[in-house]
Amino acid sequence: MTYPKIAGAKGDVPADPERATLELTENGKALGPAHVSRFEISVSGSGRYAFVQAGKDSPTLVFSTSDNSDPNTNGRVYRVTDPGARNPYEAQRRR
């Protein structure tokens, strides 16, 4: 499953394949491993994910659920946090 644009977050890039600090949970349980290829996510699944950035485009999250079910219909809650992300609204709040 692919979801674009997570404000303030940096994705993995070829020169720094583990740059992303994004964390993904399913019903409060951490998914992973992270920083894997799209191919590995599609073939092996089981909670693997990557947050990748191609060129100047916004980073994109690609992930699989823990049991490879459809996240749109499995009834689970997915949350993304990024402790390393800069807050894009911080400057506006200081005014």
C-alpha positions in Angstrom: 0.0 0.0 0.0 1.4 3.4 -0.8 0.6 6.8 0.9 2.3 10.0 -0.2 3.3 13.1 1.7 4.1 13.0 5.4 4.8 16.6 6.3 8.3 17.4 7.5 9.6 13.8 7.2 12.7 12.8 5.2 12.7 9.6 3.2 15.5 7.2 2.4 17.6 8.1 -0.6 20.2 6.0 -2.5 23.1 8.0 -0.9 21.6 7.4 2.6 19.4 4.3 2.5 18.5 4.5 6.2 17.9 8.2 6.5 14.2 8.0 7.3 13.3 7.9 11.0 9.7 7.2 10.4 8.0 4.5 12.6 4.9 2.6 11.6 2.6 0.7 14.0 -0.4 -1.6 13.5 -2.8 -1.6 16.5 0.0 -0.1 18.6 2.6 -2.8 17.7 5.7 -1.7 15.7 5.9 -3.0 12.2 9.2 -3.8 10.4 11.8 -4.2 9.4 12.1 -0.8 7.8 14.3 0.5 5.0 13.6 -2.5 2.7 13.1 -2.5 -1.1 9.7 -2.3 -2.6 10.4 -5.7 -4.2 11.0 -7.2 -0.7 7.9 -5.6 0.6 5.8 -7.1 -2.2 7.4 -10.5 -2.1 7.9 -11.1 1.6 5.4 -8.7 3.2 4.9 -9.4 7.0 5.1 -5.8 8.1 8.1 -4.6 6.1 8.1 -1.0 5.1 10.1 1.8 3.5 9.8 5.5 3.4 11.6 6.5 0.2 12.3 9.7 -1.6 12.8 9.9 -5.4 14.5 13.1 -6.5 12.7 16.2 -5.3 9.4 14.5 -4.9 7.8 14.1 -1.5 8.8 10.9 0.3 6.4 8.0 -0.1 5.5 5.3 2.5 5.2 1.8 1.1 4.2 -1.0 3.6 2.7 -4.4 4.1 0.5 -5.5 7.0 1.7 -8.0 9.6 -0.3 -10.8 8.0 -0.3 -9.4 4.4 -4.1 -8.6 4.6 -5.6 -5.5 3.0 -5.2 -2.5 5.4 -8.3 -1.0 3.9 -10.5 -3.8 5.1 -8.7 -5.6 8.0 -10.1 -3.3 10.7 -6.7 -2.4 12.2 -5.4 1.0 13.0 -2.1 2.2 11.4 -0.2 5.1 12.8 2.9 6.8 11.5 5.2 8.9 13.7 8.5 10.4 12.8 10.5 11.6 15.8 13.2 12.9 13.5 10.8 15.1 11.4 10.9 18.8 11.5 7.6 20.5 12.2 6.7 22.4 9.0 4.4 24.7 11.0 6.9 25.6 13.8 7.9 29.0 12.3 4.2 30.0 12.0 3.5 29.2 15.6 6.3 31.4 16.9 4.7 34.5 15.4 
